[in-house]
Amino acid sequence: MQKDVKINWGIIGCGDVTEAKSGPGFQKADNSNLVAVMRRNADLAQDYALRHRVPRWYDNADELINDTEVNAVYVATPPAYHKYYTLKVALAQKPVYVEKPMAMNFNECQEMISVCKERNIPLFVAYYRRALPKFIKIKELIEEGTLGDIRLVNIQLYRQPLAHDYDKKESNWWKTNPEIAGGGYFYDMASHMIDLLYFFFGNIKHVSGNFSNQAGLYKVEDIVSAEFIFENKIHGTGIWCFTSGIEMDQTQIVGSKGMLSFDTFGSGPIKLKVGNQYKELPYDNPVHIQQPLIQTVVNNLLGIGECPSDGESAAATNWFIDKVLGKLD
């Protein structure tokens, strides 16, 4: 695409994630417009378009994809449909920005990457924390040697059950439906944390894990533990429990000179301890939390920047998940 071309976005699947996290970001990013949205329920699609002042709405994805004004598409459906729509958009010769996790499994990711490469179509994935100042600062502290040589990383995420989890008759809660989500909350939430590991430390060469369904509230795993080693010999552990009696969100990075810790899903500060010195670095999340990453996607498409989250980087997270859950040898 040329620098003088605006990126006119269409959204497939204008559900909850698009209300504040992403949708307005396409409208507010520089050189970017949101010109069309699609949802299978026509009334809901029209309602979204009217509330967000989007010119056109559809209840058919093919019509949005083939809209001549739309020159890039955001796939904001649940994971079960990511590959299907990504391939459709790629075959229509339009760039794709797909929600996370990238797909139901690593093999689907590989197929998406392959088709986009064959068609020379850019493929981006919404691991938006890579573009937030808080996590960019953490990466800088690591690379500048503030912590010395990194020795290990440890993740703890504990969540209390949601009301949805107790409702055995709930048929619309897709995040614990493996046929729609691929797995459970581990897919939905831990994927962000795993992606940050790759962002901070590079490739992981070995990962193993265990998982159980302890509480029996739904069909999929509700507790997962993992042990992993990066190519640069950094060791890592993680445990994710979604039926805990307490809430905890903490990642610790330990080096030869000090340690930092942070939360992934909240707005807490970076906590840094080097020697006897301790300080906190506060960061606020933007109102539309995906907007900074969306801006990098737009800039990438216009040839004036690079996006830090593409198909190749995102597929690594699906590989990690599949290895932990025993879905890959």
C-alpha positions as CSV (number, residue, x, y, z in Angstrom):
1,M,0.0,0.0,0.0
2,Q,1.1,3.6,-0.7
3,K,1.7,6.2,2.0
4,D,-1.1,8.4,0.7
5,V,-3.7,5.6,1.1
6,K,-5.9,5.5,4.2
7,I,-6.5,2.1,5.8
8,N,-10.3,1.6,5.6
9,W,-11.2,-1.2,8.0
10,G,-14.0,-3.7,8.0
11,I,-14.8,-5.7,11.2
12,I,-16.1,-9.3,11.1
13,G,-17.7,-10.1,14.4
14,C,-18.5,-6.8,16.2
15,G,-19.0,-8.3,19.7
16,D,-17.9,-7.2,23.1
17,V,-14.2,-6.9,22.4
18,T,-14.9,-4.3,19.7
19,E,-17.0,-2.0,21.8
20,A,-14.1,-0.2,23.6
21,K,-11.0,-2.3,23.4
22,S,-10.6,-2.2,19.6
23,G,-13.4,-0.8,17.5
24,P,-12.9,2.9,18.4
25,G,-9.2,2.4,18.0
26,F,-9.6,1.9,14.2
27,Q,-11.5,5.2,14.1
28,K,-9.0,7.2,16.2
29,A,-5.7,5.8,14.8
30,D,-3.9,8.1,12.3
31,N,-4.6,7.4,8.7
32,S,-7.3,4.8,9.6
33,N,-11.1,4.6,9.2
34,L,-13.7,2.1,10.2
35,V,-16.1,1.9,7.3
36,A,-18.0,-1.3,7.7
37,V,-18.9,-3.9,10.3
38,M,-20.5,-7.4,10.1
39,R,-22.4,-9.5,12.5
40,R,-24.6,-12.5,11.7
41,N,-27.4,-10.9,13.6
42,A,-28.5,-8.0,11.4
43,D,-30.1,-6.1,14.2
44,L,-27.0,-6.2,16.3
45,A,-24.8,-5.2,13.3
46,Q,-27.0,-2.3,12.6
47,D,-27.1,-1.2,16.2
48,Y,-23.3,-1.3,16.4
49,A,-22.9,0.7,13.3
50,L,-25.4,3.4,14.4
51,R,-23.9,3.7,17.9
52,H,-20.3,3.9,16.6
53,R,-21.1,6.0,13.5
54,V,-19.9,3.3,11.1
55,P,-21.2,4.0,7.5
56,R,-22.1,0.5,6.6
57,W,-23.1,-2.8,8.2
58,Y,-23.6,-6.3,7.0
59,D,-24.9,-9.7,8.2
60,N,-22.9,-11.5,5.6
61,A,-19.1,-11.7,5.9
62,D,-18.5,-12.1,2.1
63,E,-20.3,-8.8,1.4
64,L,-18.0,-7.0,3.9
65,I,-14.9,-8.7,2.5
66,N,-15.8,-7.8,-1.1
67,D,-16.8,-4.2,-0.2
68,T,-14.5,-2.2,-2.5
69,E,-13.9,0.5,0.1
70,V,-12.7,-2.0,2.7
71,N,-8.9,-2.5,2.2
72,A,-8.1,-4.3,5.4
73,V,-10.2,-6.6,7.7
74,Y,-10.2,-7.2,11.4
75,V,-11.4,-10.7,12.3
76,A,-12.9,-10.3,15.8
77,T,-14.8,-13.6,16.1
78,P,-14.1,-16.4,18.6
79,P,-11.1,-18.6,17.7
80,A,-13.1,-21.3,15.9
81,Y,-13.7,-19.0,13.0
82,H,-10.3,-17.2,12.8
83,K,-8.8,-19.5,10.2
84,Y,-11.9,-19.6,8.1
85,Y,-12.2,-15.9,7.8
86,T,-8.5,-15.2,7.6
87,L,-8.3,-17.4,4.5
88,K,-11.3,-15.8,3.0
89,V,-9.8,-12.3,3.5
90,A,-6.4,-13.4,2.2
91,L,-7.9,-14.9,-0.9
92,A,-9.6,-11.5,-1.5
93,Q,-6.1,-10.0,-1.4
94,K,-6.7,-7.9,1.7
95,P,-4.5,-7.6,4.9
96,V,-5.8,-9.4,8.0
97,Y,-5.7,-8.4,11.6
98,V,-7.0,-11.3,13.7
99,E,-8.0,-11.6,17.4
100,K,-6.0,-13.7,19.8
101,P,-5.4,-16.5,20.3
102,M,-4.5,-16.7,16.6
103,A,-6.4,-19.9,16.0
104,M,-7.7,-23.1,17.6
105,N,-4.3,-24.8,17.5
106,F,-0.8,-24.5,16.1
107,N,-1.5,-26.4,12.9
108,E,-4.3,-23.9,12.0
109,C,-1.8,-21.1,12.6
110,Q,0.6,-22.6,10.2
111,E,-2.1,-22.9,7.5
112,M,-3.0,-19.3,8.0
113,I,0.6,-18.2,7.7
114,S,1.2,-20.3,4.6
115,V,-1.9,-19.0,2.7
116,C,-1.1,-15.4,3.5
117,K,2.5,-15.9,2.4
118,E,1.5,-17.5,-0.9
119,R,-0.8,-14.5,-1.6
120,N,1.7,-11.9,-0.2
121,I,-0.9,-10.8,2.3
122,P,0.2,-9.2,5.7
123,L,-1.1,-11.0,8.7
124,F,-1.3,-9.4,12.1
125,V,-2.6,-10.7,15.5
126,A,-4.1,-8.7,18.3
127,Y,-1.5,-9.3,21.1
128,Y,-1.8,-5.6,21.8
129,R,0.3,-5.6,25.0
130,R,3.4,-5.6,22.8
131,A,2.5,-1.9,22.0
132,L,1.6,-0.7,25.4
133,P,4.2,1.6,27.2
134,K,4.2,-0.5,30.3
135,F,5.4,-3.6,28.5
136,I,7.7,-1.8,26.2
137,K,9.4,-0.3,29.3
138,I,9.8,-3.8,30.8
139,K,11.5,-5.0,27.6
140,E,13.8,-1.9,27.7
141,L,14.8,-2.6,31.3
142,I,15.7,-6.2,30.4
143,E,17.6,-5.3,27.3
144,E,19.5,-2.4,29.0
145,G,20.8,-4.8,31.6
146,T,19.0,-3.2,34.6
147,L,18.4,-6.6,36.1
148,G,21.7,-8.0,35.0
149,D,21.7,-11.4,33.3
150,I,18.1,-12.8,33.4
151,R,17.9,-16.1,35.3
152,L,14.2,-16.9,35.5
153,V,10.7,-15.8,35.0
154,N,7.7,-17.0,37.1
155,I,4.0,-16.4,36.3
156,Q,1.1,-16.7,38.7
157,L,-2.5,-16.1,37.6
158,Y,-5.3,-17.0,39.9
159,R,-8.9,-16.2,39.2
160,Q,-12.2,-16.8,41.0
161,P,-14.9,-18.4,39.0
162,L,-17.3,-16.2,37.0
163,A,-21.1,-16.4,37.3
164,H,-21.1,-17.9,33.8
165,D,-19.0,-20.8,35.2
166,Y,-21.7,-22.0,37.6
167,D,-24.6,-21.9,35.1
168,K,-24.8,-25.4,33.6
169,K,-27.5,-24.2,31.3
170,E,-25.4,-21.4,29.9
171,S,-25.2,-22.1,26.1
172,N,-23.7,-18.8,24.9
173,W,-20.5,-18.6,27.1
174,W,-18.1,-19.6,24.4
175,K,-14.9,-19.1,26.4
176,T,-15.2,-22.5,28.1
177,N,-16.6,-24.2,25.0
178,P,-13.7,-26.1,23.4
179,E,-15.5,-26.4,20.1
180,I,-15.5,-22.6,19.9
181,A,-12.6,-21.4,22.0
182,G,-10.2,-24.3,21.5
183,G,-9.9,-24.7,25.3
184,G,-10.8,-22.6,28.3
185,Y,-9.5,-19.5,30.1
186,F,-6.0,-20.7,29.6
187,Y,-6.4,-20.1,25.9
188,D,-8.1,-16.7,26.4
189,M,-6.0,-15.2,29.2
190,A,-2.7,-17.1,29.5
191,S,-2.1,-16.5,25.8
192,H,-1.4,-12.8,26.5
193,M,1.1,-13.7,29.2
194,I,2.8,-16.3,27.0
195,D,3.1,-13.9,24.1
196,L,4.8,-11.4,26.4
197,L,7.4,-14.0,27.3
198,Y,8.3,-14.3,23.6
199,F,8.3,-10.5,23.3
200,F,10.7,-10.1,26.3
201,F,13.0,-13.1,25.9
202,G,12.8,-14.7,22.4
203,N,12.2,-18.2,21.4
204,I,11.4,-21.1,23.8
205,K,13.1,-24.4,23.0
206,H,11.3,-26.7,25.5
207,V,8.0,-26.6,27.3
208,S,6.1,-29.2,29.3
209,G,3.1,-29.0,31.5
210,N,0.2,-30.5,33.4
211,F,-3.5,-29.7,33.5
212,S,-6.6,-30.7,35.3
213,N,-10.3,-30.0,35.7
214,Q,-10.5,-29.7,39.5
215,A,-13.8,-28.0,40.1
216,G,-15.9,-29.6,37.3
217,L,-17.6,-26.4,36.4
218,Y,-17.1,-26.9,32.7
219,K,-15.7,-29.3,30.1
220,V,-12.1,-27.9,29.8
221,E,-9.1,-27.5,32.0
222,D,-9.4,-25.0,34.9
223,I,-5.8,-25.3,36.2
224,V,-2.6,-25.5,34.2
225,S,1.1,-25.6,35.2
226,A,4.1,-25.3,32.9
227,E,7.9,-25.4,32.9
228,F,9.9,-24.0,30.0
229,I,13.4,-23.0,28.9
230,F,14.3,-20.3,26.4
231,E,16.9,-20.7,23.7
232,N,19.1,-18.3,25.7
233,K,18.9,-20.6,28.8
234,I,16.4,-18.5,30.8
235,H,14.2,-20.8,32.9
236,G,10.5,-20.3,33.4
237,T,7.5,-21.6,35.3
238,G,3.9,-20.7,35.3
239,I,0.7,-21.7,37.0
240,W,-2.8,-20.6,36.0
241,C,-5.8,-21.4,38.1
242,F,-9.3,-20.3,37.2
243,T,-11.3,-21.7,40.2
244,S,-9.2,-20.1,43.0
245,G,-10.6,-18.5,46.1
246,I,-8.3,-15.5,45.6
247,E,-7.3,-13.2,42.8
248,M,-3.6,-12.9,41.8
249,D,-1.9,-11.6,38.7
250,Q,1.9,-11.5,39.0
251,T,4.9,-12.1,36.7
252,Q,8.3,-12.0,38.3
253,I,11.5,-11.6,36.3
254,V,14.7,-12.3,38.2
255,G,18.2,-11.4,37.1
256,S,21.7,-11.4,38.5
257,K,21.3,-7.8,39.8
258,G,17.7,-7.6,40.8
259,M,14.1,-8.4,40.1
260,L,11.0,-6.8,38.6
261,S,7.3,-7.8,38.9
262,F,4.1,-6.6,37.2
263,D,0.5,-7.5,36.6
264,T,-0.6,-8.3,33.0
265,F,-4.3,-7.6,33.2
266,G,-4.5,-4.7,35.6
267,S,-3.1,-1.2,35.7
268,G,-0.6,-1.7,38.5
269,P,3.0,-0.4,38.3
270,I,6.2,-2.1,37.4
271,K,7.8,-3.0,40.7
272,L,11.6,-2.8,40.4
273,K,14.2,-3.9,43.0
274,V,17.9,-3.6,42.3
275,G,20.2,-4.1,45.2
276,N,18.8,-2.1,48.1
277,Q,16.9,0.2,45.8
278,Y,13.1,-0.3,45.2
279,K,10.9,1.8,43.0
280,E,7.6,1.6,41.3
281,L,7.0,2.8,37.7
282,P,3.3,3.6,37.1
283,Y,1.6,3.3,33.7
284,D,-2.0,4.0,32.7
285,N,-3.7,1.9,30.1
286,P,-5.2,3.8,27.1
287,V,-9.0,4.0,26.9
288,H,-9.0,1.9,23.8
289,I,-6.4,-0.6,24.8
290,Q,-5.7,-2.0,21.3
291,Q,-5.3,1.4,19.7
292,P,-1.5,1.6,20.0
293,L,-1.1,-1.8,18.3
294,I,-3.7,-0.9,15.7
295,Q,-1.5,2.2,14.9
296,T,1.5,0.0,14.3
297,V,-0.6,-2.2,12.0
298,V,-1.7,0.9,10.0
299,N,1.9,2.2,9.9
300,N,3.2,-1.2,8.7
301,L,0.6,-1.3,5.9
302,L,1.5,2.3,4.9
303,G,5.2,1.4,4.9
304,I,6.1,3.9,7.7
305,G,6.7,1.5,10.6
306,E,6.5,-2.1,11.8
307,C,4.0,-4.0,13.8
308,P,5.5,-6.2,16.6
309,S,2.7,-8.9,16.5
310,D,2.4,-10.9,13.3
311,G,1.3,-14.4,12.4
312,E,4.8,-15.9,13.0
313,S,5.2,-14.4,16.5
314,A,1.6,-15.3,17.4
315,A,1.8,-18.9,16.2
316,A,4.6,-19.5,18.8
317,T,2.0,-18.9,21.6
318,N,-0.3,-21.5,20.1
319,W,2.6,-23.9,19.9
320,F,3.3,-23.3,23.6
321,I,-0.3,-23.9,24.5
322,D,-0.5,-27.1,22.5
323,K,2.7,-28.4,24.0
324,V,1.4,-27.8,27.6
325,L,-2.0,-29.4,26.9
326,G,-0.4,-32.4,25.2
327,K,-1.7,-31.6,21.7
328,L,1.7,-31.7,20.1
329,D,4.5,-34.3,20.4
